[in-house]
């Protein structure tokens, strides 16, 4: 009986492990496309780089999916990060951002660059014009991340704001929700949803 149970567990691990490996390989192929655009994107002037955001928005409005433009958009955001905040996403961070965009969980340790990873997925999803919420665990991180990564988003012509627990039911709070990218805590977003 014990061997049968062990065999079943081994089979499940093999199946789930194989599925995970296949999914990671798919994501890696997309990341390779992003990385392949690095040199060409670096040659763009600041104005040309900024202009890509409006081009992407138009392409999305005309029917292209976010997945269609992901490699180009990520490459543009990576270069914008370098020019605006002096950081450029590593390949593993690009992989993490693709996973986030796909609605998957990307686990990263402290110091591995979660804040920077989120910029790629947030930038891409902001191109739809529906607003993106970046959820943090506390007010300090929400404010810090909005100020730290705000210059990157603003470089690309996107608006950024932060929901602050010290501004309930205010015009400033309502304006924060109109930004392209809004930072806040899960509690604040949740209670605002209930209050609305």
DOVO-815614 format. One record per residue: x, y, z of N, C-alpha, C in turn; residue in three letters. Coordinates in steps of 0.001 Angstrom, whole numbers. Each point is the difference from the previous one (the first is absolute). Layout:
N
+---------+---------+---------+---------+---------+---------+---------+---------+---------+------+
:     n_u :     n_v :     n_w :    ca_u :    ca_v :    ca_w :     c_u :     c_v :     c_w : fiba :
+---------+---------+---------+---------+---------+---------+---------+---------+---------+------+
:       X :       Y :       Z :       X :       Y :       Z :       X :       Y :       Z :  ala :
...
+---------+---------+---------+---------+---------+---------+---------+---------+---------+------+
END
This chain:
196
+---------+---------+---------+---------+---------+---------+---------+---------+---------+------+
:     n_u :     n_v :     n_w :    ca_u :    ca_v :    ca_w :     c_u :     c_v :     c_w : fiba :
+---------+---------+---------+---------+---------+---------+---------+---------+---------+------+
:     821 :   -1190 :       0 :    -821 :    1190 :       0 :     863 :    1251 :       0 :  unk :
:    1043 :     -23 :     804 :     878 :    1160 :     112 :     681 :     288 :   -1337 :  unk :
:     446 :   -1028 :    -694 :     646 :     185 :   -1293 :    -967 :     551 :   -1031 :  unk :
:   -1254 :    -483 :      53 :   -1006 :     488 :    -944 :    -227 :    1496 :     189 :  unk :
:     -97 :     428 :    1259 :    -196 :    1418 :     292 :    1235 :     796 :    -453 :  unk :
:    1168 :    -526 :     287 :    1241 :     658 :    -424 :      92 :      85 :   -1510 :  unk :
:    -429 :   -1049 :    -692 :       7 :       4 :   -1464 :    -945 :    1062 :    -555 :  unk :
:   -1185 :     108 :     642 :    -961 :    1017 :    -458 :     556 :    1403 :     210 :  unk :
:     625 :     220 :    1159 :     584 :    1314 :     280 :    1124 :     306 :    -983 :  unk :
:     824 :    -999 :    -288 :    1086 :     185 :    -961 :    -536 :     341 :   -1378 :  unk :
:   -1086 :    -666 :    -386 :    -622 :     270 :   -1287 :    -568 :    1419 :     -45 :  unk :
:    -672 :     418 :    1088 :    -566 :    1357 :      52 :    1112 :    1052 :     -70 :  unk :
:    1078 :    -234 :     750 :    1123 :     946 :     -37 :     588 :      73 :   -1392 :  unk :
:      78 :   -1152 :    -663 :     553 :     -28 :   -1356 :    -904 :     777 :    -958 :  unk :
:   -1309 :    -231 :      96 :    -945 :     688 :    -882 :      22 :    1500 :     273 :  unk :
:    -152 :     386 :    1266 :     -14 :    1427 :     340 :    1346 :     645 :    -285 :  unk :
:    1069 :    -713 :     281 :    1329 :     526 :    -298 :     196 :     205 :   -1486 :  unk :
:    -451 :    -955 :    -798 :     103 :     127 :   -1457 :    -837 :    1163 :    -513 :  unk :
:   -1209 :     161 :     571 :    -861 :    1119 :    -417 :     669 :    1328 :     323 :  unk :
:     568 :     112 :    1189 :     660 :    1229 :     409 :    1182 :     303 :    -918 :  unk :
:     800 :   -1023 :    -292 :    1155 :     176 :    -879 :    -436 :     493 :   -1373 :  unk :
:   -1072 :    -569 :    -534 :    -514 :     419 :   -1310 :    -449 :    1463 :      32 :  unk :
:    -706 :     377 :    1060 :    -484 :    1384 :     115 :    1159 :     984 :     129 :  unk :
:    1006 :    -359 :     773 :    1167 :     873 :     160 :     725 :     157 :   -1337 :  unk :
:      92 :   -1076 :    -772 :     668 :      74 :   -1310 :    -751 :     948 :    -941 :  unk :
:   -1333 :     -17 :      66 :    -793 :     927 :    -821 :     300 :    1446 :     395 :  unk :
:      59 :     247 :    1289 :     289 :    1351 :     493 :    1416 :     412 :    -382 :  unk :
:     935 :    -929 :      77 :    1387 :     315 :    -353 :     128 :     409 :   -1466 :  unk :
:    -787 :    -622 :    -871 :      32 :     366 :   -1427 :    -460 :    1445 :    -190 :  unk :
:   -1011 :     399 :     740 :    -477 :    1384 :     -75 :    1075 :     942 :     541 :  unk :
:     617 :    -381 :    1108 :    1072 :     821 :     593 :    1155 :     164 :    -986 :  unk :
:     302 :   -1048 :    -742 :    1073 :      87 :    -999 :    -330 :    1046 :   -1072 :  unk :
:   -1271 :      85 :    -377 :    -419 :    1016 :    -985 :     202 :    1405 :     557 :  unk :
:    -316 :     178 :    1277 :     191 :    1301 :     649 :    1482 :     365 :      -7 :  unk :
:     824 :    -929 :     429 :    1437 :     256 :     109 :     631 :     261 :   -1361 :  unk :
:    -534 :    -632 :   -1041 :     531 :     188 :   -1355 :    -229 :    1421 :    -519 :  unk :
:    -940 :     719 :     581 :    -304 :    1366 :    -434 :     827 :    1054 :     732 :  unk :
:     850 :    -412 :     919 :     730 :     940 :     846 :     854 :     985 :    -798 :  unk :
:     809 :    -490 :    -923 :     912 :     891 :    -743 :    -764 :    1010 :    -847 :  unk :
:   -1000 :    -459 :    -735 :    -773 :     903 :    -860 :    -734 :    1047 :     828 :  unk :
:    -535 :    -405 :    1132 :    -737 :     928 :     864 :     933 :    1041 :     604 :  unk :
:    1210 :    -402 :     319 :     977 :     928 :     586 :     394 :    1100 :    -975 :  unk :
:    -167 :    -234 :   -1293 :     357 :     993 :   -1015 :   -1047 :    1102 :    -161 :  unk :
:   -1193 :    -200 :     554 :   -1070 :     988 :    -113 :     331 :    1229 :     841 :  unk :
:    -379 :    1166 :    -506 :     141 :    1218 :     802 :   -1054 :     -27 :    1102 :  unk :
:     118 :     890 :     973 :   -1006 :      75 :    1067 :   -1383 :     247 :    -585 :  unk :
:    -102 :     915 :    -953 :   -1307 :     299 :    -598 :    -555 :   -1196 :    -765 :  unk :
:     866 :    -715 :    -722 :    -453 :   -1189 :    -724 :    -460 :   -1077 :     978 :  unk :
:     747 :    -150 :    1081 :    -352 :   -1002 :    1006 :   -1346 :     342 :     644 :  unk :
:    -177 :    1267 :     353 :   -1281 :     435 :     595 :   -1149 :    -174 :    -986 :  unk :
:     262 :     256 :   -1263 :   -1026 :    -113 :   -1033 :    -526 :   -1412 :    -178 :  unk :
:     786 :    -968 :     384 :    -433 :   -1393 :    -133 :   -1226 :    -279 :     871 :  unk :
:    -126 :     685 :    1138 :   -1151 :    -222 :     882 :   -1299 :     325 :    -723 :  unk :
:     -45 :    1157 :    -657 :   -1214 :     366 :    -742 :    -243 :    -955 :   -1158 :  unk :
:    1077 :    -437 :    -648 :    -124 :    -982 :   -1082 :    -600 :   -1305 :     527 :  unk :
:     487 :    -463 :    1151 :    -533 :   -1231 :     584 :   -1480 :     159 :     353 :  unk :
:    -352 :    1130 :     598 :   -1400 :     238 :     358 :    -896 :     -67 :   -1239 :  unk :
:     457 :     607 :   -1074 :    -770 :      -2 :   -1252 :    -137 :   -1421 :    -535 :  unk :
:    1066 :    -740 :      34 :     -40 :   -1376 :    -496 :    -974 :    -846 :     803 :  unk :
:     -47 :     210 :    1312 :    -936 :    -737 :     852 :   -1434 :     406 :    -336 :  unk :
:    -229 :    1300 :    -194 :   -1344 :     479 :    -366 :    -444 :    -565 :   -1342 :  unk :
:     965 :    -264 :    -876 :    -323 :    -531 :   -1327 :    -106 :   -1522 :     -19 :  unk :
:     120 :    -637 :    1162 :    -265 :   -1431 :      70 :    1159 :    -911 :     355 :  unk :
:    1229 :     519 :      48 :    1098 :    -862 :     418 :    -141 :    -286 :    1492 :  unk :
:     387 :   -1176 :     399 :     -82 :    -354 :    1413 :    1264 :     445 :     718 :  unk :
:     -86 :      66 :    1304 :    1185 :     323 :     797 :    1084 :   -1054 :    -209 :  unk :
:    -411 :   -1251 :    -182 :     981 :   -1056 :    -256 :     730 :     229 :   -1321 :  unk :
:    -709 :     551 :    -996 :     618 :     286 :   -1296 :    1130 :    1016 :     127 :  unk :
:    -211 :    1014 :     824 :     988 :    1082 :      99 :     952 :    -157 :    1176 :  unk :
:    -187 :   -1060 :     787 :     797 :    -178 :    1213 :    1508 :     115 :    -225 :  unk :
:     591 :    -714 :    -947 :    1463 :     107 :    -130 :     471 :    1431 :    -264 :  unk :
:    -674 :     695 :    -896 :     385 :    1383 :    -302 :    -220 :     916 :    1205 :  unk :
:   -1155 :    -148 :     641 :    -333 :     867 :    1141 :     969 :    -231 :    1157 :  unk :
:     309 :   -1246 :     283 :     956 :    -285 :    1061 :    1370 :     574 :    -332 :  unk :
:     417 :    -122 :   -1269 :    1307 :     546 :    -399 :      30 :    1513 :     185 :  unk :
:   -1079 :     663 :    -363 :     -95 :    1457 :     153 :       7 :     382 :    1474 :  unk :
:    -738 :    -732 :     822 :     -37 :     287 :    1434 :    1363 :    -245 :     640 :  unk :
:     681 :   -1052 :    -407 :    1349 :    -283 :     530 :     944 :    1165 :    -287 :  unk :
:     -28 :     478 :   -1235 :     890 :    1109 :    -366 :    -407 :    1273 :     731 :  unk :
:   -1301 :     212 :     139 :    -481 :    1161 :     755 :     423 :     -57 :    1459 :  unk :
:      23 :   -1194 :     562 :     448 :    -170 :    1386 :    1471 :     399 :     121 :  unk :
:     789 :    -396 :    -966 :    1421 :     336 :      24 :     203 :    1517 :     -61 :  unk :
:    -761 :     651 :    -871 :     163 :    1441 :    -198 :    -601 :     829 :    1132 :  unk :
:   -1037 :    -506 :     641 :    -699 :     815 :    1006 :     407 :    -303 :    1441 :  unk :
:     239 :   -1260 :     310 :     335 :    -354 :    1390 :    1334 :    -740 :     122 :  unk :
:     705 :    -149 :   -1123 :    1325 :    -608 :      26 :      27 :   -1491 :     276 :  unk :
:   -1090 :    -690 :    -310 :     -56 :   -1450 :     198 :    -535 :    -648 :   -1266 :  unk :
:     514 :   -1172 :    -303 :    -513 :    -760 :   -1138 :    -290 :   -1423 :     458 :  unk :
:   -1151 :    -484 :    -382 :    -454 :   -1331 :     396 :     926 :   -1080 :    -563 :  unk :
:     371 :    -933 :     863 :     725 :   -1184 :    -440 :    -989 :    -971 :    -646 :  unk :
:     523 :    -962 :    -737 :    -848 :    -976 :    -692 :    -940 :    -700 :     981 :  unk :
:     499 :    -398 :    1161 :    -842 :    -690 :     975 :   -1132 :     913 :     481 :  unk :
:     238 :    1296 :      61 :   -1053 :     942 :     384 :   -1028 :     144 :   -1121 :  unk :
:     456 :     -68 :   -1236 :    -921 :      14 :   -1145 :    -893 :   -1237 :      67 :  unk :
:     584 :   -1136 :     315 :    -778 :   -1242 :     140 :   -1056 :     166 :    1096 :  unk :
:     387 :     568 :    1132 :    -944 :     233 :    1087 :   -1133 :     923 :    -418 :  unk :
:     324 :    1034 :    -765 :   -1025 :     948 :    -451 :    -970 :    -644 :    -989 :  unk :
:     493 :    -874 :    -848 :    -882 :    -722 :    -924 :    -967 :    -863 :     807 :  unk :
:     518 :    -677 :    1013 :    -857 :    -818 :     857 :   -1073 :     858 :     666 :  unk :
:     383 :    1178 :     505 :    -983 :     902 :     620 :   -1069 :     410 :   -1011 :  unk :
:     440 :     396 :   -1192 :    -955 :     408 :   -1028 :    -979 :   -1125 :    -315 :  unk :
:     470 :   -1222 :      32 :    -847 :   -1152 :    -309 :    -897 :    -405 :    1173 :  unk :
:      93 :     751 :    1106 :    -847 :    -297 :    1149 :     537 :   -1116 :     864 :  unk :
:    1257 :    -294 :    -138 :     633 :   -1058 :     782 :     654 :     603 :    1237 :  unk :
:     427 :    -853 :     887 :     716 :     433 :    1190 :    1490 :    -103 :    -279 :  unk :
:     717 :    1072 :     292 :    1455 :       4 :    -164 :     611 :     248 :    1372 :  unk :
:     602 :   -1017 :     571 :     584 :     127 :    1331 :    1440 :     480 :    -116 :  unk :
:     311 :    1057 :     755 :    1353 :     543 :      10 :     383 :     345 :    1427 :  unk :
:    1271 :    -145 :     292 :     499 :     301 :    1344 :     248 :    1497 :     154 :  unk :
:     162 :     436 :    1240 :     329 :    1389 :     288 :    1286 :     369 :    -735 :  unk :
:     -33 :    1135 :    -689 :    1185 :     485 :    -691 :     159 :    -486 :   -1422 :  unk :
:    -920 :    -827 :    -493 :     127 :    -508 :   -1363 :    -682 :     884 :   -1042 :  unk :
:    -584 :    1102 :     441 :    -523 :     962 :    -955 :   -1463 :    -109 :    -352 :  unk :
:    -843 :    -346 :     965 :   -1440 :     -98 :    -267 :    -581 :    1324 :    -465 :  unk :
:     449 :    1088 :     599 :    -519 :    1322 :    -357 :     304 :     300 :   -1466 :  unk :
:    1194 :    -316 :    -436 :     376 :     229 :   -1399 :    -731 :    -967 :    -923 :  unk :
:    -152 :   -1240 :     400 :    -717 :    -993 :    -815 :   -1421 :     486 :    -301 :  unk :
:    -659 :     515 :    1019 :   -1396 :     429 :    -151 :    -152 :    1111 :   -1024 :  unk :
:    1051 :     791 :    -236 :    -122 :    1113 :    -945 :    -313 :    -472 :   -1411 :  unk :
:     572 :   -1122 :    -403 :    -240 :    -502 :   -1355 :   -1464 :    -377 :    -197 :  unk :
:    -534 :    -779 :     936 :   -1397 :    -430 :    -100 :    -952 :    1189 :     147 :  unk :
:     322 :     919 :     914 :    -857 :    1174 :     197 :       8 :     888 :   -1240 :  unk :
:    1180 :     243 :    -561 :      92 :     823 :   -1214 :    -823 :    -624 :   -1129 :  unk :
:     207 :   -1283 :    -245 :    -716 :    -678 :   -1082 :   -1508 :     108 :     186 :  unk :
:    -482 :    -309 :    1193 :   -1442 :     -10 :     235 :    -600 :    1397 :      36 :  unk :
:     806 :    1015 :     301 :    -494 :    1376 :     -23 :    -293 :     471 :   -1419 :  unk :
:     552 :    -669 :    -984 :    -203 :     397 :   -1396 :   -1448 :    -147 :    -451 :  unk :
:    -778 :    -801 :     718 :   -1417 :    -163 :    -329 :    -828 :    1210 :     425 :  unk :
:     552 :     832 :     888 :    -712 :    1191 :     449 :   -1066 :    -265 :    1046 :  unk :
:      21 :   -1149 :     625 :   -1008 :    -352 :    1002 :     480 :     250 :    1423 :  unk :
:    1258 :     359 :     155 :     575 :     191 :    1328 :     555 :   -1305 :     547 :  unk :
:    1122 :      96 :     671 :     665 :   -1151 :     603 :     171 :     284 :    1479 :  unk :
:    -312 :    -974 :     833 :     201 :     121 :    1443 :    1195 :    -857 :     396 :  unk :
:     971 :     620 :     639 :    1146 :    -728 :     538 :    -229 :    -105 :    1502 :  unk :
:    -193 :   -1218 :     471 :    -372 :    -242 :    1389 :    1238 :    -367 :     821 :  unk :
:     185 :     724 :    1103 :    1094 :    -289 :     917 :    -582 :    -388 :    1355 :  unk :
:     876 :    -406 :     920 :    -492 :    -485 :    1291 :    -144 :    1096 :    1049 :  unk :
:     618 :    1172 :    -238 :    -154 :    1078 :     981 :     133 :    1366 :    -676 :  unk :
:    -440 :    1038 :     710 :       9 :    1360 :    -552 :    1395 :     478 :    -358 :  unk :
:     966 :    -377 :     842 :    1371 :     429 :    -260 :     472 :    -481 :   -1374 :  unk :
:    -223 :   -1287 :    -298 :     435 :    -551 :   -1284 :    -777 :     600 :   -1173 :  unk :
:   -1278 :     247 :     202 :    -800 :     599 :   -1069 :     561 :    1372 :    -368 :  unk :
:     252 :     814 :    1013 :     535 :    1342 :    -239 :    1416 :     -68 :    -563 :  unk :
:     843 :    -839 :     621 :    1387 :    -133 :    -464 :      65 :    -441 :   -1454 :  unk :
:    -764 :   -1046 :    -337 :      59 :    -537 :   -1359 :    -560 :     971 :   -1023 :  unk :
:   -1052 :     734 :     373 :    -558 :     981 :    -948 :    1000 :    1124 :    -254 :  unk :
:     734 :     397 :    1034 :    1004 :    1059 :    -174 :    1262 :    -521 :    -694 :  unk :
:     376 :   -1219 :     318 :    1224 :    -587 :    -544 :    -142 :    -336 :   -1484 :  unk :
:   -1126 :    -611 :    -380 :    -211 :    -417 :   -1388 :    -831 :    1003 :    -796 :  unk :
:    -552 :     991 :     685 :    -781 :    1026 :    -690 :     736 :     645 :   -1160 :  unk :
:    1276 :     377 :     160 :     720 :     611 :   -1121 :      57 :    -879 :   -1252 :  unk :
:      39 :   -1305 :     178 :      -9 :    -910 :   -1153 :   -1321 :     115 :    -757 :  unk :
:   -1108 :     -87 :     724 :   -1305 :      91 :    -653 :    -199 :    1377 :    -631 :  unk :
:     390 :    1047 :     718 :    -169 :    1360 :    -514 :     890 :     243 :   -1220 :  unk :
:    1176 :    -617 :     -45 :     868 :      85 :   -1171 :    -762 :    -451 :   -1244 :  unk :
:    -847 :   -1003 :     166 :    -782 :    -544 :   -1113 :   -1358 :     684 :    -168 :  unk :
:    -238 :    1083 :     733 :   -1240 :     747 :    -153 :   -1184 :    -555 :     757 :  unk :
:     240 :    -880 :     953 :   -1081 :    -570 :     799 :     -98 :     728 :    1334 :  unk :
:   -1203 :     131 :     508 :    -198 :     653 :    1298 :      59 :   -1034 :    1123 :  unk :
:     481 :     449 :    1154 :     196 :    -880 :    1156 :    -543 :     698 :    1238 :  unk :
:    -650 :    -766 :     868 :    -456 :     555 :    1267 :     -23 :   -1103 :    1038 :  unk :
:    -316 :     405 :    1220 :      24 :    -935 :    1128 :   -1215 :     249 :     887 :  unk :
:    -683 :   -1077 :     331 :   -1109 :      75 :     949 :     618 :      43 :    1391 :  unk :
:    -414 :     950 :     785 :     585 :     179 :    1325 :   -1122 :     -81 :    1026 :  unk :
:     222 :    -748 :    1044 :   -1050 :    -171 :    1019 :    -347 :    1309 :     692 :  unk :
:     830 :    1018 :    -160 :    -251 :    1286 :     643 :    -879 :     916 :    -851 :  unk :
:    -534 :    -489 :   -1078 :    -832 :     841 :    -857 :   -1335 :    -677 :    -355 :  unk :
:    -692 :    -591 :     961 :   -1246 :    -677 :    -346 :   -1058 :     967 :    -543 :  unk :
:    -722 :    -475 :    -985 :   -1116 :     729 :    -602 :     360 :    1402 :    -470 :  unk :
:    1220 :     199 :    -425 :     405 :    1323 :    -455 :      82 :      45 :   -1524 :  unk :
:      28 :    1226 :    -521 :     179 :     163 :   -1443 :    1349 :    -555 :    -440 :  unk :
:    1022 :     153 :     856 :    1328 :    -528 :    -322 :     -39 :   -1519 :    -165 :  unk :
:    -790 :    -629 :     831 :    -126 :   -1464 :     -89 :    -696 :    -394 :   -1299 :  unk :
:   -1054 :     717 :    -349 :    -701 :    -283 :   -1253 :     921 :     225 :   -1198 :  unk :
:     811 :    1041 :      66 :     952 :     291 :   -1081 :    1040 :   -1110 :    -114 :  unk :
:     405 :    -554 :    1149 :    1002 :   -1070 :     -19 :    -492 :   -1197 :    -815 :  unk :
:   -1292 :    -265 :      84 :    -559 :   -1124 :    -753 :     -77 :     279 :   -1504 :  unk :
:      97 :    1249 :    -382 :     -34 :     338 :   -1425 :    1364 :     -92 :    -665 :  unk :
:    1043 :    -207 :     783 :    1352 :    -117 :    -548 :     123 :   -1273 :    -835 :  unk :
:     961 :       8 :    -910 :     274 :   -1205 :    -788 :     445 :   -1141 :     909 :  unk :
:     800 :     339 :    1017 :     505 :    -994 :     937 :    -187 :     527 :    1416 :  unk :
:    -750 :    -748 :     803 :    -325 :     414 :    1358 :     571 :   -1007 :     992 :  unk :
:     803 :     487 :     928 :     588 :    -828 :    1050 :    -867 :      87 :    1249 :  unk :
:     -74 :   -1082 :     749 :    -733 :       0 :    1255 :     101 :   -1353 :     682 :  unk :
:    -617 :     -87 :    1159 :       6 :   -1264 :     743 :   -1262 :    -792 :    -299 :  unk :
:      74 :   -1298 :     252 :   -1180 :    -838 :    -208 :   -1162 :     479 :     856 :  unk :
:     264 :     454 :    1235 :   -1077 :     494 :     867 :    -679 :    1227 :    -590 :  unk :
:     803 :     960 :    -436 :    -581 :    1242 :    -532 :    -811 :    -261 :   -1266 :  unk :
:     543 :    -792 :    -921 :    -760 :    -342 :   -1217 :   -1287 :    -737 :     364 :  unk :
:     108 :    -932 :     928 :   -1163 :    -785 :     406 :   -1091 :     835 :     630 :  unk :
:     386 :     873 :     940 :   -1003 :     838 :     657 :    -589 :    1020 :    -973 :  unk :
:     801 :     532 :    -910 :    -543 :     924 :    -996 :   -1016 :    -707 :    -889 :  unk :
:     282 :   -1240 :    -328 :    -938 :    -772 :    -810 :   -1327 :    -167 :     744 :  unk :
:      83 :    -295 :    1279 :   -1209 :    -173 :     799 :    -748 :    1320 :     189 :  unk :
:     752 :    1103 :     144 :    -628 :    1310 :     196 :    -656 :     513 :   -1278 :  unk :
:     483 :    -435 :   -1140 :    -464 :     543 :   -1272 :   -1437 :    -445 :    -293 :  unk :
+---------+---------+---------+---------+---------+---------+---------+---------+---------+------+
END
